[in-house]
Amino acid sequence: MLIDAIKQHGKKQIEVKQKIRITDKTKKLKYRVDTFFIFPGALQITENNFKKEEFKHNLKCYLSLSEQSPSLDGLLKELVARRISSGKEEKFDDFFKRFCLKYKTALQESSRSLMEKQELSAEETETFLQTVYKLLDEFRNIKFSQENSEREVRQLDKLDEYLTVVTAFCLKDLNEVCIGEPRNKILSFWQEVEKYRASRFPVKSIEGESKESAFLMRWSFLKKFVQSSLFLDIRYKQGAPLLTHSIYGSAAALSMLFATVVAFFYQDRYGSLSRNLFFALVIAYIFKDRFKEIVRDWLSNVIFRRWIPDRRLFIFMGKKKVGCAKENFGFVSLKELPIGSKDIFQGDNCLLSENFQHSELTPYACDSIFRYSREITLSASEFPEEACLIDIIRFNVSEFLHNLGATSEELPFFCENGKSPKGEKLYNIYLFRSFCIGEKSDSEVIKVTVNAKAVRRITIVKSFENGMSVLENRGKFIYT
């Protein structure tokens, strides 16, 4: 099952989060993601003034695992049944870190189902809050158990703070949606959670910093600590692959063979000490270098291009290698898009007058298309049971906005006060994403509206599944 979320991350970043559910039968996971950036001419992003190395610097990739959480009641039963074994510290750490991640997912899903109800009753709210209270209480009873060592108590204390903050965030979201008696119950429980957090985990701020900033920094450390058990480390492969070295060696051998044949031919014809042989050798060695460059370029970019990635990555879970990835970057032509231009630019037709909407004229002038493709292979058998893979990509679009000028322009509209109104100058960057895993193929068209300073909004124009449109003008995203 594929679940994706696209959102704005900061003012100039786009985050695409892909969630892939892994079944027990999955031994090897292999998938491919192709992203086509379709730029308008105003941005001046062309092959002549934008190198693909610049794109790499503005791209961040993350991989992690996530838990397929049971219900809150199921988590409570799992926690009650847990018997702490102080002799197995590694399993102890792993179990409770994974429990915290399961708790976060289950809490988000339960609160989301409550927020989606049109009329939330006080009884439903009370049942939800009681279950959360029992879970936190059971965890804290385990923390204060006399069987725990001092190290285990410190470990559980960090996880207790994590659970408390996660609960507070969830209650904050519920408080913004609920009304009436359910809201009063949520506020009361939220206040109790906050009192516990303030008394057990007080935040100490450094001189010159606010408590709020200190809390966010501490919360960031806590999240990294808990998620470390499921985080996948991506390491970039340094140097060229063996195939590239083989191609370079073959090109050098062919060019040397060319120069040697010329030398032997003219030596047999004119002798070993002749003016003609000298000029033939000079010309042969001049063309030898050019011949080597031509052969190397032809072999690398035409014959063996599909087997030579622009960047190779190795994926580790802890110290163990669990997979690898290949990335390719480059400009392509409009013909290489897997989708017709009408399906991409259909939303811009409303900018034209009615007389032009059915003509071949389009308000969108496509100047260049940049393709980023990534193929990932993972050994799913190395992952914990019932885990999900989270694939996160962040694009920083600031490099694309350098050539934009003014953010607004005066309009020739009549105004009673004599001052012409100004219109904001906006530009649309289209993204076509294609996700392939096994026999399943999903794709979508995304419109990123930017001005000269930042990303203004992100809109999904159209989504496809196996080539058929399944969802159009999706207004909300599924966050994982």
C-alpha positions in Angstrom: 0.0 0.0 0.0 1.3 3.4 -0.9 0.6 6.6 1.0 2.2 9.9 0.2 2.2 13.4 1.6 3.4 16.5 -0.1 3.8 19.7 1.9 5.8 22.9 2.2 8.7 22.6 4.6 9.8 26.2 5.5 9.6 29.0 2.9 11.7 27.5 0.2 11.5 23.7 0.6 9.1 21.0 -0.7 8.8 17.8 1.2 7.6 14.6 -0.4 7.0 11.8 2.1 6.3 8.3 0.8 5.1 5.5 3.1 5.5 1.9 1.9 3.9 -0.9 3.9 6.0 -4.0 4.1 4.3 -7.4 4.4 5.8 -10.4 6.1 6.3 -12.1 2.7 8.5 -9.3 1.4 12.2 -10.4 1.3 13.5 -7.9 -1.1 12.1 -4.4 -1.7 12.8 -2.6 -4.9 11.2 0.6 -6.1 11.8 3.5 -8.4 10.8 7.1 -8.2 11.0 9.5 -11.2 10.5 13.2 -10.7 10.3 15.6 -13.7 10.6 19.3 -12.9 8.9 21.4 -15.6 10.2 25.0 -15.5 8.7 28.1 -17.1 11.0 30.2 -19.3 11.0 33.1 -16.8 13.1 31.0 -14.4 15.9 30.6 -17.0 16.7 27.1 -15.8 18.4 25.6 -18.8 21.2 23.2 -19.5 23.5 26.1 -20.3 23.2 27.9 -17.0 22.2 25.2 -14.5 24.5 22.3 -13.7 23.1 19.1 -12.3 25.7 19.3 -9.5 23.8 22.3 -8.2 20.7 20.2 -8.0 22.4 17.6 -5.8 23.4 20.3 -3.2 19.7 21.3 -2.8 18.4 17.7 -2.4 18.1 15.9 0.9 17.1 12.2 1.2 16.1 10.4 4.3 15.0 6.8 4.9 13.5 5.4 8.1 11.2 2.7 9.4 7.9 3.3 11.0 5.7 1.0 13.1 2.4 -0.4 12.0 0.7 0.4 15.2 -2.1 -1.6 16.9 -4.9 0.2 18.6 -4.4 2.0 21.9 -6.1 -0.9 23.7 -3.8 -3.3 21.9 -0.8 -1.3 23.0 -2.0 -1.4 26.6 -2.3 -5.2 26.6 1.2 -5.4 25.0 2.6 -3.2 27.7 0.9 -5.1 30.5 2.2 -8.4 29.2 5.8 -7.2 28.9 8.2 -8.6 31.5 11.4 -6.6 31.9 14.6 -8.7 31.6 17.6 -6.7 32.9 20.0 -9.2 31.4 18.9 -8.3 27.8 19.6 -4.6 27.7 19.7 -4.4 23.9 16.2 -5.9 23.6 15.0 -3.8 26.5 16.1 -0.5 24.7 14.6 -1.7 21.4 11.3 -2.7 22.8 10.5 0.5 24.6 11.7 2.8 21.8 9.5 0.9 19.4 6.7 1.1 21.9 7.0 4.9 21.9 6.8 5.1 18.1 3.8 2.7 18.1 2.1 4.9 20.7 2.6 8.0 18.7 1.1 6.4 15.6 -1.8 4.9 17.4 -2.5 8.2 19.2 -2.5 10.2 16.0 -4.8 7.7 14.3 -7.2 7.7 17.2 -7.3 11.5 17.5 -7.7 11.8 13.8 -10.8 9.6 13.8 -12.2 11.7 16.7 -11.6 14.9 14.8 -13.4 13.5 11.7 -16.6 12.9 13.6 -19.3 15.6 13.0 -20.6 15.3 16.6 -18.2 14.0 19.1 -19.8 12.9 22.3 -18.5 13.4 25.8 -18.5 9.6 26.4 -16.3 8.9 23.4 -13.9 11.6 24.6 -13.8 10.2 28.1 -13.1 6.7 26.8 -10.2 8.0 24.7 -8.7 10.0 27.5 -9.0 7.1 30.0 -7.2 4.7 27.6 -4.4 7.3 27.2 -4.2 7.7 30.9 -4.0 4.0 31.5 -1.2 3.6 29.0 0.9 6.4 30.5 0.2 5.1 34.0 1.2 1.6 33.1 4.4 2.8 31.5 5.3 4.9 34.5 4.7 1.9 36.8 7.2 -0.1 34.8 9.7 2.8 35.0 9.5 2.9 38.8 9.8 -0.9 39.1 12.5 -2.0 41.6 13.7 -4.6 39.1 15.1 -1.9 36.8 18.8 -1.0 36.9 19.9 2.7 37.2 20.7 2.7 33.5 17.2 1.4 32.6 15.5 4.0 34.8 17.4 6.8 33.0 16.4 5.3 29.7 12.8 5.0 30.6 12.8 8.5 32.0 13.8 9.9 28.6 11.0 7.8 26.9 8.5 9.0 29.5 9.3 12.6 28.6 8.8 11.7 24.9 5.4 10.1 25.6 4.3 13.1 27.7 5.2 15.6 24.9 3.6 13.5 22.2 0.4 13.4 24.3 0.5 17.1 24.8 0.8 17.8 21.0 -2.2 15.4 20.3 -4.3 17.2 23.0 -3.4 20.6 21.5 -4.7 19.5 18.1 -7.9 18.0 19.6 -8.5 21.2 21.5 -8.5 23.3 18.3 -11.2 21.2 16.8 -13.5 20.0 19.6 -16.2 22.2 21.2 -18.5 22.0 24.3 -18.1 19.2 26.9 -15.5 17.2 24.9 -13.3 20.3 24.7 -13.6 20.8 28.5 -12.5 17.3 29.2 -9.6 17.6 26.8 -8.5 20.9 28.4 -8.6 19.3 31.9 -6.5 16.3 30.8 -4.1 18.6 28.9 -3.6 20.6 32.0 -2.7 17.5 34.0 -0.2 16.3 31.4 1.4 19.8 31.3 1.7 19.8 35.1 3.4 16.4 35.0 5.8 17.6 32.3 6.7 20.8 34.1 7.4 19.1 37.4 9.2 16.0 36.1 11.0 17.5 33.1 11.6 21.2 33.7 13.2 23.1 30.8 16.3 25.1 31.6 17.1 27.9 29.2 20.5 29.1 28.3 21.2 32.8 28.9 20.0 34.8 25.9 17.5 32.1 24.8 13.9 31.7 25.6 12.4 28.6 27.3 10.4 27.9 24.2 13.6 27.7 22.1 15.3 25.5 24.7 12.2 23.2 24.7 12.3 22.8 20.9 16.0 22.0 21.0 15.4 19.4 23.7 12.4 18.0 21.8 14.6 17.6 18.7 17.1 15.6 20.7 14.4 13.4 22.2 12.9 12.6 18.8 16.3 11.6 17.4 17.0 9.4 20.4 13.7 7.5 20.1 13.8 7.2 16.3 17.4 6.1 16.3 16.4 2.4 16.5 14.6 2.6 13.1 16.6 5.2 11.3 18.4 4.1 8.1 21.8 5.8 7.5 22.5 6.9 3.9 26.2 7.0 2.9 27.4 8.3 -0.5 29.7 6.1 -2.5 33.0 8.0 -3.2 34.7 7.6 -6.6 33.6 6.1 -9.9 32.2 2.6 -10.2 34.2 -0.3 -11.7 32.3 -0.1 -15.0 33.3 3.6 -15.4 37.0 2.7 -14.9 36.6 -0.2 -17.4 35.1 2.2 -20.0 37.9 4.7 -19.5 40.5 2.0 -19.9 38.8 0.6 -23.0 38.7 4.1 -24.6 42.4 4.6 -23.8 43.2 1.1 -25.3 41.3 1.8 -28.5 43.0 5.2 -28.9 46.4 3.7 -28.3 45.6 1.0 -30.8 44.7 3.6 -33.4 48.0 5.5 -32.9 50.0 2.2 -33.0 48.4 1.1 -36.2 49.2 4.5 -37.9 52.8 4.3 -36.6 53.4 0.7 -38.0 51.7 1.5 -41.3 53.8 4.6 -42.1 57.0 3.0 -40.7 56.6 0.0 -43.2 55.8 2.5 -46.0 58.4 5.2 -45.5 61.0 3.7 -43.2 61.8 4.3 -39.5 63.7 7.6 -40.1 61.7 9.7 -42.5 60.0 13.0 -42.5 56.6 11.5 -43.5 56.7 9.1 -40.6 57.4 12.0 -38.2 54.4 14.0 -39.4 52.2 10.9 -39.4 53.1 10.2 -35.7 52.4 13.8 -34.7 49.0 13.8 -36.3 48.2 10.3 -35.0 49.0 11.3 -31.4 47.0 14.5 -31.8 43.9 12.6 -32.9 44.6 9.8 -30.3 43.5 12.1 -27.5 40.4 13.3 -29.4 39.6 9.7 -30.3 39.8 8.6 -26.7 37.5 11.4 -25.5 34.9 10.6 -28.2 34.9 6.9 -27.5 34.7 7.5 -23.7 31.8 9.9 -24.1 30.0 7.5 -26.5 30.4 4.5 -24.2 29.5 6.4 -21.0 26.5 8.4 -22.2 25.1 6.2 -25.0 25.9 2.5 -24.7 26.3 2.0 -20.9 24.4 5.0 -19.6 21.6 3.0 -17.9 24.2 1.1 -15.8 26.2 4.1 -14.7 24.4 6.3 -12.1 25.3 9.9 -11.4 25.5 9.0 -7.7 25.5 5.8 -5.7 24.3 5.4 -2.1 24.7 2.6 0.4 22.0 2.2 3.1 22.9 1.0 6.6 20.8 0.1 9.6 23.2 0.5 12.5 26.5 -1.1 11.2 24.8 -3.5 8.9 24.3 -2.7 5.2 20.7 -3.3 4.2 20.5 -1.8 0.7 21.7 0.5 -2.0 20.4 3.3 -4.2 21.2 4.8 -7.6 20.4 8.4 -8.6 20.5 10.0 -12.0 20.1 13.7 -12.8 19.8 15.6 -16.1 17.8 17.6 -18.6 15.4 15.8 -20.9 13.1 16.8 -23.8 9.3 17.2 -23.6 9.0 14.0 -25.6 10.5 12.0 -22.8 7.7 12.9 -20.4 5.5 9.8 -19.7 2.4 12.0 -19.8 0.9 14.3 -22.3 1.4 18.1 -21.8 -2.4 18.6 -21.8 -2.8 16.6 -18.6 -0.1 18.7 -17.0 -1.1 22.2 -18.0 -4.9 21.7 -18.0 -5.3 24.0 -15.0 -3.7 26.9 -16.8 -6.3 27.0 -19.5 -8.6 29.1 -17.3 -6.1 32.0 -17.7 -7.1 32.2 -21.4 -10.2 33.9 -22.7 -13.1 31.7 -23.8 -12.2 32.1 -27.5 -8.8 30.6 -27.0 -9.5 27.8 -24.5 -10.2 25.2 -27.3 -7.2 26.2 -29.4 -3.7 24.8 -29.3 -2.5 28.0 -27.6 -1.2 27.4 -24.0 -0.4 30.1 -21.4 2.4 28.0 -20.1 5.7 28.2 -22.0 7.8 25.2 -21.0 11.4 26.1 -21.3 13.2 23.1 -19.8 12.5 19.8 -18.1 14.9 18.4 -15.4 14.6 14.7 -14.4 15.6 13.2 -11.1 15.3 9.5 -10.8 16.1 7.2 -7.9 16.1 3.4 -7.7 16.3 1.8 -4.3 16.9 -1.8 -3.4 16.5 -3.0 0.2 16.7 -6.3 2.1 13.4 -6.2 3.8 14.2 -9.4 5.7 16.6 -7.4 7.9 13.8 -5.0 9.1 11.8 -5.5 12.2 8.4 -7.3 11.9 5.4 -5.2 10.9 7.5 -2.2 9.9 6.8 0.5 7.3 9.4 2.3 5.2 9.3 6.1 5.2 11.0 7.7 2.2 11.5 11.4 2.5 12.8 13.8 -0.1 13.2 17.5 0.4 13.9 19.9 -2.5 15.2 23.4 -1.9 13.8 25.6 -4.7 15.9 28.7 -3.7 18.4 28.0 -6.6 15.5 28.2 -9.1 14.4 31.7 -8.0 17.7 33.6 -8.5 16.7 35.0 -11.9 13.3 36.4 -10.9 13.0 40.1 -10.6 10.2 42.2 -9.0 7.6 40.4 -6.8 4.8 42.6 -8.0 3.8 44.9 -10.9 1.4 47.8 -11.2 -1.9 47.1 -13.1 -3.7 49.4 -15.6 -7.0 49.1 -13.7 -9.1 52.1 -12.9 -9.2 53.0 -9.2 -11.2 55.9 -7.6 -8.3 57.0 -5.4 -6.1 57.4 -8.5 -3.6 54.7 -7.4 -3.2 51.7 -9.6 -3.4 48.4 -7.7 -0.4 46.0 -7.8 -0.5 42.3 -8.7 1.8 39.7 -7.3 3.9 38.0 -10.0 3.6 34.3 -9.6 5.2 31.4 -11.5 4.2 27.7 -11.7 6.7 24.9 -11.5 5.1 21.6 -12.4 6.3 18.3 -11.0 5.4 15.0 -12.5 6.1 12.1 -10.0 6.1 8.5 -11.0 6.4 5.8 -8.3 6.9 2.1 -9.4 7.1 -0.9 -7.1 6.7 -4.3 -8.5 3.6 -4.3 -10.7 2.1 -1.3 -9.0 2.6 2.2 -10.6 1.3 5.5 -9.2 1.9 9.0 -10.5 0.7 12.5 -10.0 1.0 16.0 -11.3 1.9 18.7 -8.7 1.9 22.4 -9.2 4.2 24.5 -7.1 3.4 28.2 -7.2 6.4 30.5 -6.3 7.2 34.1 -6.3 10.7 35.7 -6.3 11.1 35.0 -2.6 9.4 31.7 -1.6 7.0 28.9 -2.3 3.4 30.2 -2.1 1.3 27.1 -2.4 1.4 23.4 -3.5 -1.5 21.9 -5.5 -2.0 18.4 -6.7 -3.5 18.8 -10.2 -4.1 15.1 -11.1 -3.3 11.7 -9.7 -3.0 8.4 -11.6 -2.9 4.7 -10.7 -1.6 2.3 -13.4 -2.2 5.0 -16.0 -5.8 5.7 -15.1 -6.9 8.9 -13.3 -8.2 8.0 -9.9 -8.3 11.3 -8.1 -8.5 14.8 -9.4 -7.9 18.1 -7.7 -7.2 16.5 -4.3 -7.7 19.1 -1.7 -6.1 17.5 1.3 -3.1 15.3 1.9 -2.6 12.1 3.9 0.1 12.8 6.4 2.0 9.8 7.7 
